Amino acid sequence: MFDEFRNLTTSSPARFAVLVFSTLVLVFTALLSLPAATASGKSAPLADAVFTAVSTICVTGLSTVDVASFFSPFGKVIIYIGVNIGGMGVLTLASILGLVISKRLGLRAKLIAASDTNPLRSHAGPVNEGQTVRLGEVGQLLRTVAMSTLVIEVAVALALFPAFILAGIQPLDALWYAPFYAAMAFTNTGFTPNPGGLAPFADDFILLTILMTGVFLGSIGFPVIYTLWKHVWHVRRWSLHAKLTLITTVALFVAGAVAFFALEFDNPKTFGSMPAWDTTFQAFFLSAMTRSGGFSVIDIGNLNGSSLIVGCMLMFVGGGSASTAGGIKVTTLAILALAVWSEARGRRSVEVFGRRIPSDVQRVGLSVVAWGATVVALSTIVVTQISRQDVGDVLFDVISAFGTVGLSTGVTSELPDPAVYVMALTIFMGRVGTVTLAAAVAATSRSQLYSLPVERPIVG
């Protein structure tokens, strides 16, 4: 039995990840179903418990209920623990615990952990070592994950505590709000423990800036944090992954803010009633949150349709690989954009920053986009058919679920139970990862020792 379990974890870490995530969802569903977890003292409905558990473990932030009023302090502690487990990554967390217990990492443990830091490792077989984090550096990366999670969340909490006090929150409540919001920011989840969420703090730019910083650090990914920790002042030593992640993240952040400002500055329900500076800041805040943060100071349902489309695009892309964010990931977008640019210039290979990106990475990028688009399309069709809600609002919430963002037009809280389960499945597929799921399916594929004759169909 032990040998079978060991073979599963090493031969197919992807399937092991799906198994562990599923087990955690069941455990947290049971915990959130306890009468002590709700403010009313009654067991939560199964659909709400399942959805909240999935949203917690998959660090999404979408909810069918008002977390602040529905769950008791005990229930909120369960959610707080769950998002930290899900944010670090199940396989990474398991490897960290093994490192703490045994003081060393064996080859099997490194292979398991490596599949969390590089999806290309999530299938059996040799993997080229010319990548962001080499197998020999996995132990250092795991220490970076543990330390960065602890240090960043503590630092954000310490910065938020006086901000909450200055905002008029009682010290005892601020002592709980600070670490809770810090965890939700770094894990890019977006649950709020207080009634009204961030709406009471809409004009507190210091508090919102601290939250944006936490969301940014969580969304760039642990391999990027590891690279910055090693070579913070030596840009030339940064990995290609780190460069692409940071450049694309900043570019999308600015582009999203400009788009929201242009589309919402005259909307009286959102930014139209604000001064110019407030509108500019809120545009940047919304751009950051649609990338995966999930916090909001405005009613998303009041956005113009054009802004909802921009939000869908940003949420679908998401954050960095091996991060607490979801989506197809910014490096996927960057690689495909570079591939299109190289094709337009007639180049046979994709090159950037003095490096060549191999074709297998480009194929994985295409697979991720195709898989993600398929999941979003099917989920939108099914949820729209079941709920009979406006398809635009459903699409926004479905992409928010797939990208593990947590923003909602209000549709999710009104869904019937069958549609709730479809949304929960969408969240699960978005968080476990399109590459991981594809690798789990492909793990049994056999090598083909022959090639067929070439014939070129017409494309375009």
ABEGO torsion letter per residue (X at the ends): XAAAAAAAAAABAAAAAAAAAAAAAAAAAAAAABAAABAAGBBBBAAAAAAAAAAAAAGAGBBABBAAAABBAAAAAAAAAAAAAAAAEAAAAAAAAAAAAAGBBBAAAAAAAAAAABAAAABBEBBBABBABBAAAAAAAAAAAAAAAAAAAAAAAAAAAAAAAAAGBBAAAAAAAAAAAAAAAAAGAGBBABBGEAAAAAABAAAAAAAAAAAAAAAAEAAAAAAAAAAAABAAABBAAAAAAAAAAAAAAAAAAAAAAAAAAABAABAAABBAAAAAAAAAAAAAAAAGAGBBABBAAABBAAAAAAAAAAAAAEBBBGBABBEAEAAAAAAAAAAAAAAAAGBABBBBGGBBBBAAAAAAAAAAAAAAAAAAAAAAAAAAAAAGBBAAAAAAAAAAAAAGAGBBAGAAAABBAAAAAAAAAAAAAAAAEAAAAAAAAAAABBBBABBBBBBBBBBX
